[in-house]
């Protein structure tokens, strides 16, 4: 994708849009794009192999967000969502971020955690020591449980022990799932190491399952937006930036607001996850748990104004895969990965994170801009009223008439002054 800035895409009809998508796919072109996009990528027969008690297929709109540049590369962003404005707003926000150099995303490590719970531990210190002494053996057993993953360069990487109560431990084994989301792989590791860990700790083995609090799978996305990208009038743009910062501070101080703020982020993230066949419930659970990890529920993205623009920063766990799972059977999900030129699970996680930050920016700008524009127009109406000759005691009333008429021309302002004076005369 050379250029994700496809001007006027929203004005095209369905077949014109598909022609552009076909062109964007280039050599990766899909023969029967129309039937793929009309069917939604899944039929009832295939659905039978995914879940139980199937009676049919349930559809949702599938769109593409424009204007995204992430780490210097343009991307079309596939989105599946039922809420109006999410795709348009993300595209709009991405256009603003583009003017500041695009999104900068990173994901340092991408590990999924397998948890082994140990109950009725007789001697916590001895149990810890025994597990620490035999860590290599535990990791060897863990690796044996996922040989294919180890061959691909992934697999169990490290072990940590957490104490929950004086007789209650949990062992975490962090697993590099490569390009898979890794839930099944983590479960296999937990299952396989459970008996050995219980023996070492002289404890009863409890639950053995992944944790969805994927805090070793964090995506970080940053964006800079020049003031004039927020509004063509740079002064209004600077006011918008300050208002967005104030909205961020509100979310940083109030969990009620932070929840809605984060919902706006998930609008973008989930839309990408749905389009690519990923487990959005897992990411939702992880995101909100991460947001509350300090003991207080906090926003996943924050905004600050500096001299040269508005700066946004998102940090959240995004645990996704680009192989296995739904992708095996869902044509539209595979198509989404091709459309966005996704090369790895990390790549997809960073794309979803950028879509989340874009969604958040769009929401905060819309919420803040309304007040700014109202304030700005009220000021403008007052100066216009004075300009056309309103006396100090007439200014407020004439400005109100101008604002009510929503016509800020000199002619309308003169008419408002005449109307106000006539009304005053009538009432005396
Ligand atoms: C609506 O889906 C999302 C918003 O409420 C997010 C926000 O308030 O920041 C607009």
Boltz pocket constraint, residues with backbone or C-beta under 6 A from the ligand:
constraints:
  - pocket:
      binder: B
      contacts: [[A, 83], [A, 260], [A, 261], [A, 262], [A, 263], [A, 264], [A, 265], [A, 267], [A, 360], [A, 363], [A, 364], [A, 367]]
      max_distance: 6.0
